[in-house]
């Protein structure tokens, strides 16, 4: 009669998988979901508030419309995110705030900048550029595929430009 193979975890000191899971659960740090959600909300909201202030600045001082102020606002947010990442502060903020720091523009800029900083010793092309765009490539492919699928849905339901 063949014996059933067991995982290496369950072989630790002869524990069964259920016993191992019970011990692991006892030593797992407690998650305070409410506090984590509050931190994420506050930091994500603060990043968005900063973005709104920057957009208002462009609209007030450069007499731009909301639509015209959008691109320079995003550029400034990306610049700020890269500077804060380069100073090593964005990662500390992300550890404290969790998902709140992953606001799309600043979180993506942080991810690309972090990859560039981490691999700069490997050279400009094979280190910095290649590793920085590993992440960007996946995001761009996702964006193209999502836009394609939205376009297909738009064609199927025949919205004809009606919003």
Secondary structure, 3 states (H helix, E strand, C coil): CCCCCCCCCCCHHHCCHHHHHHHHHHHCCCCCHHHHHHHHHHHHHHHHHHHHHHHHHHHHHCCCCHHHHHHHHHHHHHHHHHHHHHCCHHHHHHHHHHHHHHCHHHHHHHHHHHHHHHCHHHCHHHHHHHHHHHHHHHHHHHHHHHHHHHHHHHHHHCCCCCC
